[in-house]
């Protein structure tokens, strides 16, 4: 009887190598699938559960980075820009239509940067400002001339206004009215009548209408202190300004009983004649007459 064939000797399977620590950069003998990945299927065995992605139509090129994307994509594969931003925004309405219409602002399209509204606010504010300025100028027309004159009077330097004719209510022969307008303070005018001289006046005419601003008076017979008290002095004067249109403006000024220059604000427009009448007197007495050494006018022609 033949002996049975001996069974083949099987070598024991090698023990699995324990996974040890791996340093960065070490190469693996076989690729290990990452989390959520499935190992590659052998060639020639397609996945029956895989659903093919349709790719109908030409590729869409990104306008920003020029990357070609599948026609069914919404965002760029590379830069994330919206591939189909939709129709362009409507042009803005003119400012007058924006005042009348109160439409709601459209929300910005996804993926686009909203435009700033500053220029729209300025474009609305500028016409409103111009309308308000035009209305203010229209209603302020009657006062523009006065405002202009006041500005020039406040910022400019007044010039001396010389009259072309002077006269007085009365005068002594050696002290005529012109002595009060000759720029000399040692020559003076006195009325002919002895006494306080209330109501006596001096009058000056200008060649053309002027704007009166200031009046300078040297009371008494001289600007020197030792000669100042030799005659009576005006204590108050009524200044009457007459314009080219025959309008009359009056102002009463009070003078100090002291020698030298005394300046007063006396304003008038288109003045052609000035009268100064004596209302009160300092140092009145027997045989004494009120004296005026000098009168000067300042303003603009």
C-alpha positions in Angstrom: 0.0 0.0 0.0 1.5 3.3 -1.0 2.3 5.9 1.6 0.3 9.1 1.6 2.0 12.3 0.3 3.2 14.6 3.0 1.3 17.9 3.4 3.1 21.0 2.3 4.7 23.0 5.1 3.2 26.5 5.4 5.4 29.2 6.5 4.0 31.4 9.2 2.6 34.7 8.1 4.9 37.6 9.0 3.8 39.5 12.0 2.4 43.0 11.2 4.9 45.7 11.6 3.9 48.1 14.4 3.3 51.6 13.2 5.9 53.8 14.7 6.3 57.5 14.8 6.9 59.2 11.5 9.0 62.3 11.0 7.9 65.1 8.7 9.2 64.5 5.2 9.4 60.7 5.4 8.0 58.9 2.4 5.3 56.3 2.8 5.6 52.9 1.0 2.0 53.1 0.0 -0.4 56.1 -0.1 -2.8 56.2 2.8 -6.2 57.6 2.0 -7.0 60.8 3.9 -10.2 61.4 5.9 -13.3 61.3 3.8 -11.4 59.8 0.8 -12.0 56.4 -0.7 -9.2 54.4 -2.2 -8.8 54.5 -5.9 -10.7 51.8 -7.8 -8.8 49.5 -10.1 -8.7 50.6 -13.7 -11.5 49.4 -15.8 -14.0 49.1 -12.9 -16.1 52.3 -12.8 -18.2 53.1 -9.7 -21.7 52.2 -10.4 -23.1 54.7 -7.9 -21.2 57.7 -9.3 -23.4 60.3 -11.0 -21.7 61.9 -14.0 -21.6 65.8 -13.8 -23.0 67.4 -16.9 -20.7 69.8 -18.7 -23.0 71.3 -21.4 -21.8 74.4 -23.1 -18.5 76.2 -23.3 -16.3 77.0 -20.3 -16.9 80.4 -18.5 -13.8 82.6 -18.2 -13.5 84.6 -15.1 -13.3 88.4 -15.9 -10.9 88.9 -12.9 -8.3 86.1 -13.1 -9.1 84.7 -16.6 -9.5 81.2 -15.2 -11.8 78.8 -17.1 -14.7 77.5 -15.1 -17.4 74.9 -15.7 -20.5 76.5 -17.2 -22.6 75.5 -14.2 -20.4 77.2 -11.6 -21.5 80.4 -9.9 -18.3 81.5 -8.3 -14.8 81.4 -9.8 -12.8 78.3 -8.9 -9.7 80.4 -8.3 -10.6 83.9 -7.0 -14.2 83.4 -5.9 -15.6 86.3 -8.0 -19.2 86.1 -9.0 -19.2 84.8 -12.6 -22.7 86.0 -13.5 -23.3 89.4 -11.7 -26.7 89.8 -13.4 -28.0 92.8 -15.3 -26.2 96.2 -14.8 -27.6 98.6 -12.2 -30.1 101.2 -13.3 -28.6 104.7 -14.0 -29.3 107.2 -11.2 -32.2 109.5 -11.5 -31.7 113.3 -11.8 -31.8 115.3 -8.6 -35.2 116.8 -9.3 -36.7 113.4 -9.7 -35.1 112.1 -6.6 -36.7 114.9 -4.7 -40.2 113.9 -5.9 -39.8 110.1 -5.7 -39.2 108.1 -2.6 -38.2 104.7 -3.9 -36.5 102.1 -1.8 -32.8 101.6 -2.4 -31.9 98.4 -4.2 -29.8 95.9 -2.2 -26.3 95.3 -3.7 -25.8 92.2 -5.7 -24.0 89.3 -3.9 -20.2 89.5 -4.5 -20.2 93.2 -5.5 -19.0 96.1 -3.4 -21.8 98.6 -2.6 -21.2 102.1 -4.0 -20.7 104.9 -1.6 -23.6 107.3 -1.3 -21.5 110.4 -0.5 -21.6 111.9 -4.0 -25.4 111.3 -4.2 -25.8 113.3 -1.0 -23.6 116.1 -2.3 -25.4 116.1 -5.6 -28.6 116.7 -3.7 -27.2 119.2 -1.2 -25.5 121.4 -3.8 -28.7 122.3 -5.7 -30.6 122.9 -2.5 -27.8 125.2 -1.3 -27.8 127.2 -4.5 -31.6 127.6 -4.4 -31.4 128.9 -0.8 -28.6 131.3 -1.6 -30.5 132.6 -4.6 -33.6 133.1 -2.5 -31.6 134.9 0.2 -30.0 137.2 -2.3 -33.4 138.0 -3.8 -35.0 139.0 -0.5 -31.9 140.9 0.6 -31.6 143.1 -2.5 -32.8 146.2 -0.8 -30.2 145.9 2.0 -27.2 144.8 -0.2 -26.2 148.4 -0.8 -26.2 149.3 2.9 -24.3 146.1 3.7 -21.7 147.0 1.0 -21.4 150.5 2.3 -21.0 149.3 5.9 -18.3 146.9 4.9 -16.3 149.6 3.1 -16.8 152.0 5.9 -15.5 149.5 8.5 -12.5 148.3 6.5 -11.5 151.4 4.5 -9.8 154.7 5.6 -12.0 157.8 5.2 -10.6 160.7 3.2 -11.0 164.4 3.8 -14.0 165.9 2.1 -13.4 169.5 1.1 -16.5 171.7 0.4 -16.6 174.0 -2.6 -18.9 176.7 -1.0 -19.4 177.8 2.6 -21.7 180.3 4.2 -22.9 181.4 7.6 -26.0 182.9 9.1 -23.9 186.0 10.0 -20.3 186.9 10.7 -18.0 189.7 11.7 -16.0 191.1 8.7 -12.7 189.9 10.0 -13.9 186.5 11.0 -15.9 185.2 7.9 -17.3 181.6 7.6 -14.5 180.5 5.4 -12.1 180.8 8.3 -13.8 177.8 9.9 -12.9 175.6 6.8 -9.4 176.8 5.9 -7.5 174.0 7.8 -6.0 176.6 10.2 -6.9 176.5 13.8 -5.7 180.0 14.7 -8.4 181.7 12.5 -12.0 181.4 13.5 -15.6 182.3 12.7 -17.9 184.2 15.0 -21.5 185.4 14.4 -22.2 189.1 14.0 -24.7 189.3 16.8 -23.3 189.5 20.4 -24.7 187.1 22.8 -25.1 183.3 23.1 -25.6 183.0 19.4 -28.2 180.2 19.6 -29.5 179.3 16.2 -26.5 180.8 14.4 -25.1 178.3 11.8 -22.4 177.4 9.3 -23.3 175.7 6.0 -21.1 173.8 3.5 -21.8 172.5 0.0 -20.0 169.7 -1.9 -19.4 169.5 -5.6 -20.8 166.0 -5.9 -22.7 163.7 -3.5 -20.4 162.1 -0.8 -20.8 159.6 1.9 -20.3 161.3 5.2 -18.7 159.3 8.0 -17.0 161.6 10.5 -17.1 165.2 11.6 -14.1 167.0 13.3 -14.7 170.2 15.3 -12.2 172.6 16.9 -14.3 174.7 19.3 -13.3 178.2 20.5 -11.1 180.7 18.8 -7.9 178.6 18.8 -6.6 175.1 19.6 -4.1 176.7 22.0 -5.2 176.4 25.7 -4.2 180.1 26.5 -6.4 181.5 23.7 -9.2 178.9 23.9 -11.2 180.8 26.7 -11.0 184.2 25.1 -14.4 183.7 23.4 -17.5 181.6 24.1 -17.5 178.1 22.8 -20.3 176.0 21.3 -21.5 173.3 23.8 -23.9 171.5 21.4 -24.5 171.5 17.6 -27.3 170.2 15.5 -25.8 168.7 12.3 -28.2 168.5 9.4 -27.3 166.4 6.3 -29.1 167.0 3.1 -28.9 164.4 0.3 -29.1 164.8 -3.5 -32.7 163.5 -3.4 -33.5 166.3 -0.8 -33.7 163.8 2.1 -32.7 165.4 5.5 -30.9 163.7 8.4 -30.3 165.4 11.7 -28.0 164.5 14.6 -27.2 166.5 17.8 -23.6 166.4 19.1 -22.3 167.6 22.4 -18.9 169.2 22.7 -16.6 169.2 25.7 -15.3 172.5 26.9 -11.7 171.8 26.1 -9.3 172.9 23.3 -8.2 170.7 20.5 -9.9 168.2 18.1 -13.2 166.5 18.9 -14.4 163.7 16.5 -17.9 162.5 16.0 -19.5 159.8 14.0 -22.0 161.5 11.6 -23.1 159.1 8.7 -25.1 159.9 5.6 -25.3 158.8 2.0 -25.3 161.1 -1.1 -24.8 164.2 1.0 -24.5 167.5 -0.9 -25.0 170.0 2.0 -24.2 170.1 5.7 -25.4 172.7 8.3 -24.1 173.0 11.8 -26.4 175.1 14.1 -25.4 176.3 17.6 -27.8 174.8 20.3 -25.9 175.6 23.5 -22.8 177.6 24.5 -19.9 177.4 27.0 -18.5 180.6 28.6 -21.3 183.0 27.6 -21.0 186.5 28.9 -21.4 190.2 28.0 -19.8 191.0 24.7 -18.8 187.5 24.1 -19.7 185.5 20.9 -19.4 181.7 20.3 -16.4 181.0 18.1 -15.5 178.0 15.9 -11.9 177.6 14.9 -12.1 174.7 12.4 -14.6 172.1 11.0 -13.5 169.1 8.9 -15.5 166.4 7.1 -14.3 162.8 6.4 -15.9 160.1 4.3 -15.9 158.7 0.8 -16.6 160.3 -2.6 
